[in-house]
């Protein structure tokens, strides 16, 4: 009887310890999955005073900090949208291959294209309806000039509106540099 009671007690302790350890770990894994899905309202509800207490507190604090950071980013993004949409000029962010990474609504209004048709397209296709970058003697490419000199440039260009009508635009291109000073992108204002 004592031997059987000892085995039953050992099994009971193993099950209890297993649950005490596996349940909080399971909850932590589930919580991590929820946060990864973007659920920043999630918090762990593990009530324990041993090692999982500080882990639970740290996890919940991390989620709250992420939520606060996300709110700040969204607030900054709203300000940026208001500023860029309030400017009457066409604004684009270009990479060194002339691809449009971002554009304000004025670019869509002028070109007659939708945002999906503008992004990842080439600036010369959107503003000039051309198949290749601007070439002298008609239009000097401001991006090429910035790459040559490393400085901002202002030029007069012939652009085309959504109906295909020609109009003259003052185009400014400004270099954006990485931490090492290498030009990686351009702000294009027209």
Long-range contacts (C-beta under 8 A, 24 or more apart in sequence): 20-48, 24-48, 24-52, 24-55, 24-56, 28-52, 28-55, 28-56, 28-59, 31-59, 31-63, 35-63, 35-66, 40-66, 40-67, 40-70, 41-67, 89-189, 89-190, 90-127, 90-169, 90-188, 90-189, 90-190, 91-187, 91-188, 91-189, 92-123, 92-187, 92-188, 93-176, 93-185, 93-186, 93-187, 93-188, 94-123, 94-143, 94-185, 94-186, 94-187, 94-188, 95-184, 95-185, 95-186, 96-143, 96-147, 96-183, 96-184, 96-185, 96-186, 98-122, 98-123, 98-124, 98-133, 98-143, 99-123, 100-126, 101-185, 110-159, 110-161, 110-162, 111-161, 111-162, 112-161, 112-162, 112-163, 113-162, 123-188, 127-157, 127-159, 127-160, 127-169, 127-190, 128-157, 128-158, 128-159, 128-160, 129-160, 129-164, 142-171, 142-172, 142-173, 142-186, 142-188, 143-173, 143-186, 143-188, 145-173, 146-173, 146-174, 146-175, 146-183, 146-186, 147-183, 150-175, 150-183, 151-175, 157-190, 159-190
